[in-house]
Amino acid sequence: MSEVISIVPEIDETALDEDIKIVFAKCRHKLGLVPNVIKVMAYHPAKLRNFMLTYNELMLGESPLSKLEREMIAVVVSSHNDCEYCLESHGAAVRLLSGNPELDVQLAEDHRRLDLSEREWAMLDYALKLTADPQNFGEEDRDRLKLSGFTDAEIFDINDVVSFFNYSNRMAHGLNMKPNPEYASMGK
């Protein structure tokens, strides 16, 4: 019997739709595992398809933000929300993309203590405020990004990543989603 990964019952892979079986196989081939979020979302195949389409476009698709910048945002947002799943999985991505085996933990503890550029500080401050204090968010917050050199397209993508991870964090909490143990050693 496998380890419980969520309150949602794990789906029998042999019963999955063919396109989702292909996703599971691609994940095993590329990552050496099927992320638990995909296993959990497979409980509702249409929602898994939508989730993957959004995630792939947002985090892997073309963007004026680098993949590392997007992953750094994911870690800062997930840290504020205390989302174990996203901290583990996106922390691994930060380590792999940056080549720094401790950057994820440092970002989660306090990104302001890191030797980052003003641009990175502005981006992460913005992500944190939009997550922690959205009702007090305003034009001055967007202006700081512009003063730090961000374009409107980059600001759009920052908002998109922040919003997606607030959603994902809440899904992970609500469904008691557990991270794959393999994430802990990736990039270390």
PyMOL commands that place a pseudoatom at each C-alpha (Angstrom):
pseudoatom trace, name=CA, resn=MET, resi=1, chain=A, elem=C, hetatm=0, pos=[0.000, 0.000, 0.000]
pseudoatom trace, name=CA, resn=SER, resi=2, chain=A, elem=C, hetatm=0, pos=[1.352, 3.430, -0.907]
pseudoatom trace, name=CA, resn=GLU, resi=3, chain=A, elem=C, hetatm=0, pos=[1.779, 6.374, 1.440]
pseudoatom trace, name=CA, resn=VAL, resi=4, chain=A, elem=C, hetatm=0, pos=[-1.302, 8.580, 1.791]
pseudoatom trace, name=CA, resn=ILE, resi=5, chain=A, elem=C, hetatm=0, pos=[-0.674, 11.755, -0.232]
pseudoatom trace, name=CA, resn=SER, resi=6, chain=A, elem=C, hetatm=0, pos=[-3.964, 13.586, 0.348]
pseudoatom trace, name=CA, resn=ILE, resi=7, chain=A, elem=C, hetatm=0, pos=[-7.488, 13.289, 1.697]
pseudoatom trace, name=CA, resn=VAL, resi=8, chain=A, elem=C, hetatm=0, pos=[-8.492, 12.535, -1.905]
pseudoatom trace, name=CA, resn=PRO, resi=9, chain=A, elem=C, hetatm=0, pos=[-8.315, 8.827, -2.694]
pseudoatom trace, name=CA, resn=GLU, resi=10, chain=A, elem=C, hetatm=0, pos=[-5.511, 7.958, -5.055]
pseudoatom trace, name=CA, resn=ILE, resi=11, chain=A, elem=C, hetatm=0, pos=[-6.742, 7.004, -8.508]
pseudoatom trace, name=CA, resn=ASP, resi=12, chain=A, elem=C, hetatm=0, pos=[-5.935, 3.631, -10.019]
pseudoatom trace, name=CA, resn=GLU, resi=13, chain=A, elem=C, hetatm=0, pos=[-3.587, 4.537, -12.880]
pseudoatom trace, name=CA, resn=THR, resi=14, chain=A, elem=C, hetatm=0, pos=[-4.966, 1.794, -15.089]
pseudoatom trace, name=CA, resn=ALA, resi=15, chain=A, elem=C, hetatm=0, pos=[-8.363, 3.535, -14.980]
pseudoatom trace, name=CA, resn=LEU, resi=16, chain=A, elem=C, hetatm=0, pos=[-7.012, 6.913, -16.145]
pseudoatom trace, name=CA, resn=ASP, resi=17, chain=A, elem=C, hetatm=0, pos=[-7.878, 8.447, -19.502]
pseudoatom trace, name=CA, resn=GLU, resi=18, chain=A, elem=C, hetatm=0, pos=[-5.183, 7.840, -22.107]
pseudoatom trace, name=CA, resn=ASP, resi=19, chain=A, elem=C, hetatm=0, pos=[-4.004, 11.464, -22.210]
pseudoatom trace, name=CA, resn=ILE, resi=20, chain=A, elem=C, hetatm=0, pos=[-3.501, 11.455, -18.437]
pseudoatom trace, name=CA, resn=LYS, resi=21, chain=A, elem=C, hetatm=0, pos=[-1.653, 8.119, -18.578]
pseudoatom trace, name=CA, resn=ILE, resi=22, chain=A, elem=C, hetatm=0, pos=[0.700, 9.835, -21.049]
pseudoatom trace, name=CA, resn=VAL, resi=23, chain=A, elem=C, hetatm=0, pos=[1.211, 12.720, -18.597]
pseudoatom trace, name=CA, resn=PHE, resi=24, chain=A, elem=C, hetatm=0, pos=[2.088, 10.254, -15.822]
pseudoatom trace, name=CA, resn=ALA, resi=25, chain=A, elem=C, hetatm=0, pos=[4.572, 8.503, -18.138]
pseudoatom trace, name=CA, resn=LYS, resi=26, chain=A, elem=C, hetatm=0, pos=[6.161, 11.813, -19.222]
pseudoatom trace, name=CA, resn=CYS, resi=27, chain=A, elem=C, hetatm=0, pos=[6.552, 12.872, -15.597]
pseudoatom trace, name=CA, resn=ARG, resi=28, chain=A, elem=C, hetatm=0, pos=[8.235, 9.593, -14.695]
pseudoatom trace, name=CA, resn=HIS, resi=29, chain=A, elem=C, hetatm=0, pos=[10.554, 9.920, -17.690]
pseudoatom trace, name=CA, resn=LYS, resi=30, chain=A, elem=C, hetatm=0, pos=[11.500, 13.593, -17.145]
pseudoatom trace, name=CA, resn=LEU, resi=31, chain=A, elem=C, hetatm=0, pos=[11.350, 13.869, -13.348]
pseudoatom trace, name=CA, resn=GLY, resi=32, chain=A, elem=C, hetatm=0, pos=[11.682, 10.290, -12.154]
pseudoatom trace, name=CA, resn=LEU, resi=33, chain=A, elem=C, hetatm=0, pos=[8.333, 10.678, -10.355]
pseudoatom trace, name=CA, resn=VAL, resi=34, chain=A, elem=C, hetatm=0, pos=[4.741, 11.739, -10.786]
pseudoatom trace, name=CA, resn=PRO, resi=35, chain=A, elem=C, hetatm=0, pos=[4.203, 14.868, -8.705]
pseudoatom trace, name=CA, resn=ASN, resi=36, chain=A, elem=C, hetatm=0, pos=[1.604, 14.229, -6.041]
pseudoatom trace, name=CA, resn=VAL, resi=37, chain=A, elem=C, hetatm=0, pos=[-0.335, 17.301, -7.156]
pseudoatom trace, name=CA, resn=ILE, resi=38, chain=A, elem=C, hetatm=0, pos=[-0.944, 15.560, -10.495]
pseudoatom trace, name=CA, resn=LYS, resi=39, chain=A, elem=C, hetatm=0, pos=[-1.964, 12.341, -8.766]
pseudoatom trace, name=CA, resn=VAL, resi=40, chain=A, elem=C, hetatm=0, pos=[-4.402, 14.243, -6.546]
pseudoatom trace, name=CA, resn=MET, resi=41, chain=A, elem=C, hetatm=0, pos=[-5.818, 16.371, -9.371]
pseudoatom trace, name=CA, resn=ALA, resi=42, chain=A, elem=C, hetatm=0, pos=[-6.322, 13.186, -11.442]
pseudoatom trace, name=CA, resn=TYR, resi=43, chain=A, elem=C, hetatm=0, pos=[-9.270, 12.570, -9.128]
pseudoatom trace, name=CA, resn=HIS, resi=44, chain=A, elem=C, hetatm=0, pos=[-11.043, 15.122, -11.343]
pseudoatom trace, name=CA, resn=PRO, resi=45, chain=A, elem=C, hetatm=0, pos=[-9.539, 14.704, -14.857]
pseudoatom trace, name=CA, resn=ALA, resi=46, chain=A, elem=C, hetatm=0, pos=[-11.046, 17.856, -16.398]
pseudoatom trace, name=CA, resn=LYS, resi=47, chain=A, elem=C, hetatm=0, pos=[-9.653, 19.977, -13.578]
pseudoatom trace, name=CA, resn=LEU, resi=48, chain=A, elem=C, hetatm=0, pos=[-6.267, 18.280, -13.906]
pseudoatom trace, name=CA, resn=ARG, resi=49, chain=A, elem=C, hetatm=0, pos=[-6.201, 19.171, -17.601]
pseudoatom trace, name=CA, resn=ASN, resi=50, chain=A, elem=C, hetatm=0, pos=[-7.037, 22.806, -16.810]
pseudoatom trace, name=CA, resn=PHE, resi=51, chain=A, elem=C, hetatm=0, pos=[-4.483, 22.895, -13.990]
pseudoatom trace, name=CA, resn=MET, resi=52, chain=A, elem=C, hetatm=0, pos=[-1.725, 21.492, -16.218]
pseudoatom trace, name=CA, resn=LEU, resi=53, chain=A, elem=C, hetatm=0, pos=[-2.573, 23.853, -19.069]
pseudoatom trace, name=CA, resn=THR, resi=54, chain=A, elem=C, hetatm=0, pos=[-2.411, 26.857, -16.731]
pseudoatom trace, name=CA, resn=TYR, resi=55, chain=A, elem=C, hetatm=0, pos=[0.694, 25.650, -14.878]
pseudoatom trace, name=CA, resn=ASN, resi=56, chain=A, elem=C, hetatm=0, pos=[2.604, 24.790, -18.052]
pseudoatom trace, name=CA, resn=GLU, resi=57, chain=A, elem=C, hetatm=0, pos=[1.827, 28.136, -19.658]
pseudoatom trace, name=CA, resn=LEU, resi=58, chain=A, elem=C, hetatm=0, pos=[2.559, 30.090, -16.487]
pseudoatom trace, name=CA, resn=MET, resi=59, chain=A, elem=C, hetatm=0, pos=[5.702, 28.372, -15.241]
pseudoatom trace, name=CA, resn=LEU, resi=60, chain=A, elem=C, hetatm=0, pos=[7.216, 26.732, -18.320]
pseudoatom trace, name=CA, resn=GLY, resi=61, chain=A, elem=C, hetatm=0, pos=[5.908, 28.857, -21.187]
pseudoatom trace, name=CA, resn=GLU, resi=62, chain=A, elem=C, hetatm=0, pos=[7.261, 32.037, -22.735]
pseudoatom trace, name=CA, resn=SER, resi=63, chain=A, elem=C, hetatm=0, pos=[7.431, 34.924, -20.280]
pseudoatom trace, name=CA, resn=PRO, resi=64, chain=A, elem=C, hetatm=0, pos=[9.448, 38.081, -19.830]
pseudoatom trace, name=CA, resn=LEU, resi=65, chain=A, elem=C, hetatm=0, pos=[10.238, 36.654, -16.373]
pseudoatom trace, name=CA, resn=SER, resi=66, chain=A, elem=C, hetatm=0, pos=[12.875, 33.950, -16.140]
pseudoatom trace, name=CA, resn=LYS, resi=67, chain=A, elem=C, hetatm=0, pos=[11.901, 30.505, -14.896]
pseudoatom trace, name=CA, resn=LEU, resi=68, chain=A, elem=C, hetatm=0, pos=[13.995, 31.170, -11.804]
pseudoatom trace, name=CA, resn=GLU, resi=69, chain=A, elem=C, hetatm=0, pos=[12.159, 34.430, -11.089]
pseudoatom trace, name=CA, resn=ARG, resi=70, chain=A, elem=C, hetatm=0, pos=[8.817, 32.640, -11.387]
pseudoatom trace, name=CA, resn=GLU, resi=71, chain=A, elem=C, hetatm=0, pos=[9.999, 29.873, -9.065]
pseudoatom trace, name=CA, resn=MET, resi=72, chain=A, elem=C, hetatm=0, pos=[11.337, 32.421, -6.555]
pseudoatom trace, name=CA, resn=ILE, resi=73, chain=A, elem=C, hetatm=0, pos=[7.890, 34.029, -6.462]
pseudoatom trace, name=CA, resn=ALA, resi=74, chain=A, elem=C, hetatm=0, pos=[6.322, 30.597, -5.908]
pseudoatom trace, name=CA, resn=VAL, resi=75, chain=A, elem=C, hetatm=0, pos=[8.597, 29.975, -2.920]
pseudoatom trace, name=CA, resn=VAL, resi=76, chain=A, elem=C, hetatm=0, pos=[8.002, 33.389, -1.308]
pseudoatom trace, name=CA, resn=VAL, resi=77, chain=A, elem=C, hetatm=0, pos=[4.217, 33.108, -1.708]
pseudoatom trace, name=CA, resn=SER, resi=78, chain=A, elem=C, hetatm=0, pos=[4.189, 29.495, -0.507]
pseudoatom trace, name=CA, resn=SER, resi=79, chain=A, elem=C, hetatm=0, pos=[6.368, 30.365, 2.468]
pseudoatom trace, name=CA, resn=HIS, resi=80, chain=A, elem=C, hetatm=0, pos=[3.961, 33.072, 3.599]
pseudoatom trace, name=CA, resn=ASN, resi=81, chain=A, elem=C, hetatm=0, pos=[1.073, 30.626, 3.185]
pseudoatom trace, name=CA, resn=ASP, resi=82, chain=A, elem=C, hetatm=0, pos=[3.066, 27.880, 4.948]
pseudoatom trace, name=CA, resn=CYS, resi=83, chain=A, elem=C, hetatm=0, pos=[2.382, 25.472, 2.096]
pseudoatom trace, name=CA, resn=GLU, resi=84, chain=A, elem=C, hetatm=0, pos=[4.607, 22.446, 2.644]
pseudoatom trace, name=CA, resn=TYR, resi=85, chain=A, elem=C, hetatm=0, pos=[3.807, 20.935, -0.758]
pseudoatom trace, name=CA, resn=CYS, resi=86, chain=A, elem=C, hetatm=0, pos=[4.729, 23.992, -2.825]
pseudoatom trace, name=CA, resn=LEU, resi=87, chain=A, elem=C, hetatm=0, pos=[7.728, 24.867, -0.662]
pseudoatom trace, name=CA, resn=GLU, resi=88, chain=A, elem=C, hetatm=0, pos=[9.191, 21.410, -1.248]
pseudoatom trace, name=CA, resn=SER, resi=89, chain=A, elem=C, hetatm=0, pos=[8.399, 21.122, -4.947]
pseudoatom trace, name=CA, resn=HIS, resi=90, chain=A, elem=C, hetatm=0, pos=[9.205, 24.708, -5.989]
pseudoatom trace, name=CA, resn=GLY, resi=91, chain=A, elem=C, hetatm=0, pos=[12.091, 24.887, -3.548]
pseudoatom trace, name=CA, resn=ALA, resi=92, chain=A, elem=C, hetatm=0, pos=[13.636, 22.010, -5.489]
pseudoatom trace, name=CA, resn=ALA, resi=93, chain=A, elem=C, hetatm=0, pos=[13.117, 23.967, -8.726]
pseudoatom trace, name=CA, resn=VAL, resi=94, chain=A, elem=C, hetatm=0, pos=[14.793, 27.064, -7.226]
pseudoatom trace, name=CA, resn=ARG, resi=95, chain=A, elem=C, hetatm=0, pos=[17.791, 24.976, -6.152]
pseudoatom trace, name=CA, resn=LEU, resi=96, chain=A, elem=C, hetatm=0, pos=[18.097, 23.330, -9.552]
pseudoatom trace, name=CA, resn=LEU, resi=97, chain=A, elem=C, hetatm=0, pos=[17.664, 26.535, -11.584]
pseudoatom trace, name=CA, resn=SER, resi=98, chain=A, elem=C, hetatm=0, pos=[19.946, 28.671, -9.406]
pseudoatom trace, name=CA, resn=GLY, resi=99, chain=A, elem=C, hetatm=0, pos=[22.613, 26.089, -8.632]
pseudoatom trace, name=CA, resn=ASN, resi=100, chain=A, elem=C, hetatm=0, pos=[22.367, 27.269, -5.011]
pseudoatom trace, name=CA, resn=PRO, resi=101, chain=A, elem=C, hetatm=0, pos=[21.428, 24.381, -2.685]
pseudoatom trace, name=CA, resn=GLU, resi=102, chain=A, elem=C, hetatm=0, pos=[20.213, 26.785, 0.023]
pseudoatom trace, name=CA, resn=LEU, resi=103, chain=A, elem=C, hetatm=0, pos=[18.447, 29.533, -1.912]
pseudoatom trace, name=CA, resn=ASP, resi=104, chain=A, elem=C, hetatm=0, pos=[14.968, 28.072, -1.410]
pseudoatom trace, name=CA, resn=VAL, resi=105, chain=A, elem=C, hetatm=0, pos=[15.311, 28.008, 2.382]
pseudoatom trace, name=CA, resn=GLN, resi=106, chain=A, elem=C, hetatm=0, pos=[16.825, 31.493, 2.399]
pseudoatom trace, name=CA, resn=LEU, resi=107, chain=A, elem=C, hetatm=0, pos=[13.946, 32.838, 0.297]
pseudoatom trace, name=CA, resn=ALA, resi=108, chain=A, elem=C, hetatm=0, pos=[11.417, 31.160, 2.554]
pseudoatom trace, name=CA, resn=GLU, resi=109, chain=A, elem=C, hetatm=0, pos=[12.987, 32.578, 5.711]
pseudoatom trace, name=CA, resn=ASP, resi=110, chain=A, elem=C, hetatm=0, pos=[13.346, 36.202, 4.549]
pseudoatom trace, name=CA, resn=HIS, resi=111, chain=A, elem=C, hetatm=0, pos=[14.189, 37.249, 1.020]
pseudoatom trace, name=CA, resn=ARG, resi=112, chain=A, elem=C, hetatm=0, pos=[15.154, 40.732, 2.292]
pseudoatom trace, name=CA, resn=ARG, resi=113, chain=A, elem=C, hetatm=0, pos=[18.196, 39.264, 4.047]
pseudoatom trace, name=CA, resn=LEU, resi=114, chain=A, elem=C, hetatm=0, pos=[19.602, 37.942, 0.775]
pseudoatom trace, name=CA, resn=ASP, resi=115, chain=A, elem=C, hetatm=0, pos=[22.055, 39.669, -1.494]
pseudoatom trace, name=CA, resn=LEU, resi=116, chain=A, elem=C, hetatm=0, pos=[19.555, 40.157, -4.304]
pseudoatom trace, name=CA, resn=SER, resi=117, chain=A, elem=C, hetatm=0, pos=[19.239, 42.921, -6.856]
pseudoatom trace, name=CA, resn=GLU, resi=118, chain=A, elem=C, hetatm=0, pos=[16.832, 45.803, -6.241]
pseudoatom trace, name=CA, resn=ARG, resi=119, chain=A, elem=C, hetatm=0, pos=[14.744, 44.330, -9.055]
pseudoatom trace, name=CA, resn=GLU, resi=120, chain=A, elem=C, hetatm=0, pos=[14.480, 40.953, -7.302]
pseudoatom trace, name=CA, resn=TRP, resi=121, chain=A, elem=C, hetatm=0, pos=[13.678, 42.590, -3.954]
pseudoatom trace, name=CA, resn=ALA, resi=122, chain=A, elem=C, hetatm=0, pos=[10.952, 44.706, -5.567]
pseudoatom trace, name=CA, resn=MET, resi=123, chain=A, elem=C, hetatm=0, pos=[9.462, 41.655, -7.302]
pseudoatom trace, name=CA, resn=LEU, resi=124, chain=A, elem=C, hetatm=0, pos=[9.453, 39.529, -4.153]
pseudoatom trace, name=CA, resn=ASP, resi=125, chain=A, elem=C, hetatm=0, pos=[8.225, 42.375, -1.907]
pseudoatom trace, name=CA, resn=TYR, resi=126, chain=A, elem=C, hetatm=0, pos=[5.367, 42.883, -4.363]
pseudoatom trace, name=CA, resn=ALA, resi=127, chain=A, elem=C, hetatm=0, pos=[4.549, 39.147, -4.395]
pseudoatom trace, name=CA, resn=LEU, resi=128, chain=A, elem=C, hetatm=0, pos=[4.564, 39.011, -0.615]
pseudoatom trace, name=CA, resn=LYS, resi=129, chain=A, elem=C, hetatm=0, pos=[2.358, 42.090, -0.168]
pseudoatom trace, name=CA, resn=LEU, resi=130, chain=A, elem=C, hetatm=0, pos=[-0.135, 40.913, -2.792]
pseudoatom trace, name=CA, resn=THR, resi=131, chain=A, elem=C, hetatm=0, pos=[-0.326, 37.619, -0.880]
pseudoatom trace, name=CA, resn=ALA, resi=132, chain=A, elem=C, hetatm=0, pos=[-0.337, 38.927, 2.693]
pseudoatom trace, name=CA, resn=ASP, resi=133, chain=A, elem=C, hetatm=0, pos=[-2.105, 42.273, 2.413]
pseudoatom trace, name=CA, resn=PRO, resi=134, chain=A, elem=C, hetatm=0, pos=[-4.092, 42.467, -0.838]
pseudoatom trace, name=CA, resn=GLN, resi=135, chain=A, elem=C, hetatm=0, pos=[-6.691, 44.850, 0.549]
pseudoatom trace, name=CA, resn=ASN, resi=136, chain=A, elem=C, hetatm=0, pos=[-3.974, 47.487, 1.082]
pseudoatom trace, name=CA, resn=PHE, resi=137, chain=A, elem=C, hetatm=0, pos=[-2.427, 47.022, -2.311]
pseudoatom trace, name=CA, resn=GLY, resi=138, chain=A, elem=C, hetatm=0, pos=[-2.272, 49.988, -4.633]
pseudoatom trace, name=CA, resn=GLU, resi=139, chain=A, elem=C, hetatm=0, pos=[-0.727, 51.985, -7.429]
pseudoatom trace, name=CA, resn=GLU, resi=140, chain=A, elem=C, hetatm=0, pos=[2.383, 52.748, -5.381]
pseudoatom trace, name=CA, resn=ASP, resi=141, chain=A, elem=C, hetatm=0, pos=[3.154, 49.025, -5.281]
pseudoatom trace, name=CA, resn=ARG, resi=142, chain=A, elem=C, hetatm=0, pos=[2.983, 48.758, -9.071]
pseudoatom trace, name=CA, resn=ASP, resi=143, chain=A, elem=C, hetatm=0, pos=[4.958, 52.008, -9.391]
pseudoatom trace, name=CA, resn=ARG, resi=144, chain=A, elem=C, hetatm=0, pos=[7.808, 50.506, -7.352]
pseudoatom trace, name=CA, resn=LEU, resi=145, chain=A, elem=C, hetatm=0, pos=[8.027, 47.656, -9.842]
pseudoatom trace, name=CA, resn=LYS, resi=146, chain=A, elem=C, hetatm=0, pos=[8.124, 50.127, -12.723]
pseudoatom trace, name=CA, resn=LEU, resi=147, chain=A, elem=C, hetatm=0, pos=[10.854, 52.130, -10.991]
pseudoatom trace, name=CA, resn=SER, resi=148, chain=A, elem=C, hetatm=0, pos=[12.796, 48.874, -10.622]
pseudoatom trace, name=CA, resn=GLY, resi=149, chain=A, elem=C, hetatm=0, pos=[12.619, 48.370, -14.382]
pseudoatom trace, name=CA, resn=PHE, resi=150, chain=A, elem=C, hetatm=0, pos=[9.665, 46.013, -14.759]
pseudoatom trace, name=CA, resn=THR, resi=151, chain=A, elem=C, hetatm=0, pos=[7.547, 46.292, -17.896]
pseudoatom trace, name=CA, resn=ASP, resi=152, chain=A, elem=C, hetatm=0, pos=[3.770, 45.993, -17.952]
pseudoatom trace, name=CA, resn=ALA, resi=153, chain=A, elem=C, hetatm=0, pos=[4.133, 42.459, -19.359]
pseudoatom trace, name=CA, resn=GLU, resi=154, chain=A, elem=C, hetatm=0, pos=[6.419, 41.462, -16.472]
pseudoatom trace, name=CA, resn=ILE, resi=155, chain=A, elem=C, hetatm=0, pos=[4.034, 42.985, -13.936]
pseudoatom trace, name=CA, resn=PHE, resi=156, chain=A, elem=C, hetatm=0, pos=[1.180, 41.020, -15.485]
pseudoatom trace, name=CA, resn=ASP, resi=157, chain=A, elem=C, hetatm=0, pos=[3.181, 37.795, -15.181]
pseudoatom trace, name=CA, resn=ILE, resi=158, chain=A, elem=C, hetatm=0, pos=[4.190, 38.535, -11.576]
pseudoatom trace, name=CA, resn=ASN, resi=159, chain=A, elem=C, hetatm=0, pos=[0.501, 38.963, -10.706]
pseudoatom trace, name=CA, resn=ASP, resi=160, chain=A, elem=C, hetatm=0, pos=[-0.359, 35.777, -12.567]
pseudoatom trace, name=CA, resn=VAL, resi=161, chain=A, elem=C, hetatm=0, pos=[2.255, 33.699, -10.705]
pseudoatom trace, name=CA, resn=VAL, resi=162, chain=A, elem=C, hetatm=0, pos=[1.316, 35.178, -7.312]
pseudoatom trace, name=CA, resn=SER, resi=163, chain=A, elem=C, hetatm=0, pos=[-2.376, 34.505, -7.907]
pseudoatom trace, name=CA, resn=PHE, resi=164, chain=A, elem=C, hetatm=0, pos=[-1.815, 30.962, -9.147]
pseudoatom trace, name=CA, resn=PHE, resi=165, chain=A, elem=C, hetatm=0, pos=[0.273, 30.024, -6.133]
pseudoatom trace, name=CA, resn=ASN, resi=166, chain=A, elem=C, hetatm=0, pos=[-2.199, 31.483, -3.682]
pseudoatom trace, name=CA, resn=TYR, resi=167, chain=A, elem=C, hetatm=0, pos=[-4.791, 29.238, -5.348]
pseudoatom trace, name=CA, resn=SER, resi=168, chain=A, elem=C, hetatm=0, pos=[-2.458, 26.217, -5.405]
pseudoatom trace, name=CA, resn=ASN, resi=169, chain=A, elem=C, hetatm=0, pos=[-1.448, 26.713, -1.780]
pseudoatom trace, name=CA, resn=ARG, resi=170, chain=A, elem=C, hetatm=0, pos=[-5.077, 26.719, -0.722]
pseudoatom trace, name=CA, resn=MET, resi=171, chain=A, elem=C, hetatm=0, pos=[-5.798, 23.560, -2.725]
pseudoatom trace, name=CA, resn=ALA, resi=172, chain=A, elem=C, hetatm=0, pos=[-2.780, 21.867, -1.141]
pseudoatom trace, name=CA, resn=HIS, resi=173, chain=A, elem=C, hetatm=0, pos=[-3.865, 22.899, 2.364]
pseudoatom trace, name=CA, resn=GLY, resi=174, chain=A, elem=C, hetatm=0, pos=[-7.520, 22.042, 1.841]
pseudoatom trace, name=CA, resn=LEU, resi=175, chain=A, elem=C, hetatm=0, pos=[-6.754, 18.601, 0.418]
pseudoatom trace, name=CA, resn=ASN, resi=176, chain=A, elem=C, hetatm=0, pos=[-3.867, 17.952, 2.862]
pseudoatom trace, name=CA, resn=MET, resi=177, chain=A, elem=C, hetatm=0, pos=[-1.560, 17.325, -0.090]
pseudoatom trace, name=CA, resn=LYS, resi=178, chain=A, elem=C, hetatm=0, pos=[1.824, 15.841, 0.831]
pseudoatom trace, name=CA, resn=PRO, resi=179, chain=A, elem=C, hetatm=0, pos=[4.970, 16.595, -1.180]
pseudoatom trace, name=CA, resn=ASN, resi=180, chain=A, elem=C, hetatm=0, pos=[6.859, 13.832, -2.931]
pseudoatom trace, name=CA, resn=PRO, resi=181, chain=A, elem=C, hetatm=0, pos=[9.772, 12.853, -0.660]
pseudoatom trace, name=CA, resn=GLU, resi=182, chain=A, elem=C, hetatm=0, pos=[12.160, 12.983, -3.655]
pseudoatom trace, name=CA, resn=TYR, resi=183, chain=A, elem=C, hetatm=0, pos=[11.916, 16.790, -3.780]
pseudoatom trace, name=CA, resn=ALA, resi=184, chain=A, elem=C, hetatm=0, pos=[13.909, 17.144, -0.564]
pseudoatom trace, name=CA, resn=SER, resi=185, chain=A, elem=C, hetatm=0, pos=[17.160, 15.968, -2.167]
pseudoatom trace, name=CA, resn=MET, resi=186, chain=A, elem=C, hetatm=0, pos=[16.812, 17.598, -5.595]
pseudoatom trace, name=CA, resn=GLY, resi=187, chain=A, elem=C, hetatm=0, pos=[19.420, 20.266, -6.261]
pseudoatom trace, name=CA, resn=LYS, resi=188, chain=A, elem=C, hetatm=0, pos=[21.368, 19.611, -3.064]
for i in range(1, 188): cmd.bond("trace and resi %d" % i, "trace and resi %d" % (i + 1))
show_as sticks, trace
zoom trace
